[in-house]
Amino acid sequence: MVETDVKIVYKRPAGFTDRVTHYCPGCTHGVAHRLIAEVLEEMGELNNTIGVAPVGCAVFAYNYFNFDFVEAAHGRAPAMATGIKRTLPSKTLFTYQGDGDLASMGMGEIVAAAARGEQITVIFINNTNYGMTGGQMAPTTLPGQKTSSSPLGRDVETQGYPIRTAELLATLDGASFVARRSLHDARSIRMAKRALRTAFEVQKHGLGFSMVELLSICPTNWGLNTEDSRKWLAEHMLPYYPVGDFKVSTAVSEMKIGGN
Ligand SMILES: Cc1ncc(C[n+]2csc(CCOP(=O)(O)OP(=O)(O)O)c2C)c(N)n1
């Protein structure tokens, strides 16, 4: 046998099962999943977490994480997370929701949960369309963007303007930490991980409602390859959906975070 100096620098996070995901090639749902699994492992929370899966492309998320998960009706994940968290307050609760699930079907749920200051963490995947059902227009679809239900491009005169969900929720007194990050390049992904860590720490410290919006690519429904999708996100999504922290309560700004 040949001796080697090979060191493992990258491996499957402990928070994952060994299932292969059903996501399309290039889709960043897998990146978001990985960041969540890494953060919960680093926080020692894997055995104390309950996730709430959405209706949408991530509907089978419960198959990919090896901790407890429940499945919500479309857009109702914040209500389920609220009930579970109030019943089991020592558990870490998070919802994982797309922009159709959270900002369309579930807009009422998320606004109410944030306004009540529920002690839950929300991971919001913004890929500007309803991915699972064939790429229809979502509340996040950009002006002029072509989708399967806006083939001539979103016309704001008749179809309205996109909703900047993070900014909207940040206006609510019940929200403690609301941020937007992007998953289109390595540096952004590292910054996204730090924001997720902050969001989960907010919950661990009992400081209230936290949400991280993650700008994501959808090569299949955008009709672009992965590389062009990443460029499209940077060119078109970032100007409309700037990354940043939109709400950091005083208590959160004074919070001490371990790890990276
Ligand atoms: C009550 C209800 N309305 C509509 C649908 C159809 N539907 C399933 S997934 C989905 C949208 C999913 O899009 P999004 O939340 O953006 O997630 P993605 O698939 O892009 O990750 C819709 C409209 C449904 N299943 N139930």
The ligand as an SDF file (V2000), in Angstrom:
LIG
                    3D

 26 27  0  0  0  0  0  0  0  0999 V2000
  -51.8610   25.8150   -1.8150 C   0  0  0  0  0  0  0  0  0  0  0  0
  -50.9370   25.5520   -2.9690 C   0  0  0  0  0  0  0  0  0  0  0  0
  -50.8250   26.4690   -3.9340 N   0  0  0  0  0  0  0  0  0  0  0  0
  -49.9820   26.2510   -4.9790 C   0  0  0  0  0  0  0  0  0  0  0  0
  -49.2490   25.1080   -5.0560 C   0  0  0  0  0  0  0  0  0  0  0  0
  -48.3290   24.8650   -6.2290 C   0  0  0  0  0  0  0  0  0  0  0  0
  -46.9550   25.1220   -5.9090 N   0  0  0  0  0  0  0  0  0  0  0  0
  -46.1150   24.1530   -5.4730 C   0  0  0  0  0  0  0  0  0  0  0  0
  -44.5590   24.6950   -5.2350 S   0  0  0  0  0  0  0  0  0  0  0  0
  -44.9840   26.2710   -5.6920 C   0  0  0  0  0  0  0  0  0  0  0  0
  -43.9900   27.3950   -5.7290 C   0  0  0  0  0  0  0  0  0  0  0  0
  -42.6370   27.0530   -5.2390 C   0  0  0  0  0  0  0  0  0  0  0  0
  -41.7660   28.1060   -5.4970 O   0  0  0  0  0  0  0  0  0  0  0  0
  -40.7740   28.6600   -4.4080 P   0  0  0  0  0  0  0  0  0  0  0  0
  -41.4230   28.7480   -3.0930 O   0  0  0  0  0  0  0  0  0  0  0  0
  -40.2200   29.9230   -4.9660 O   0  0  0  0  0  0  0  0  0  0  0  0
  -39.6490   27.5670   -4.2640 O   0  0  0  0  0  0  0  0  0  0  0  0
  -38.6580   26.9240   -5.3380 P   0  0  0  0  0  0  0  0  0  0  0  0
  -39.4210   25.7600   -5.9180 O   0  0  0  0  0  0  0  0  0  0  0  0
  -38.3110   27.9730   -6.3600 O   0  0  0  0  0  0  0  0  0  0  0  0
  -37.4760   26.4860   -4.5360 O   0  0  0  0  0  0  0  0  0  0  0  0
  -46.3260   26.3330   -6.0330 C   0  0  0  0  0  0  0  0  0  0  0  0
  -47.0010   27.5560   -6.5150 C   0  0  0  0  0  0  0  0  0  0  0  0
  -49.3840   24.1800   -3.9980 C   0  0  0  0  0  0  0  0  0  0  0  0
  -48.6650   23.0540   -3.9800 N   0  0  0  0  0  0  0  0  0  0  0  0
  -50.2400   24.4130   -2.9660 N   0  0  0  0  0  0  0  0  0  0  0  0
  1  2  1  0
  2  3  1  0
  2 26  2  0
  3  4  2  0
  4  5  1  0
  5  6  1  0
  5 24  2  0
  6  7  1  0
  7  8  2  0
  7 22  1  0
  8  9  1  0
  9 10  1  0
 10 11  1  0
 10 22  2  0
 11 12  1  0
 12 13  1  0
 13 14  1  0
 14 15  2  0
 14 16  1  0
 14 17  1  0
 17 18  1  0
 18 19  2  0
 18 20  1  0
 18 21  1  0
 22 23  1  0
 24 25  1  0
 24 26  1  0
M  CHG  1   7   1
M  END
$$$$
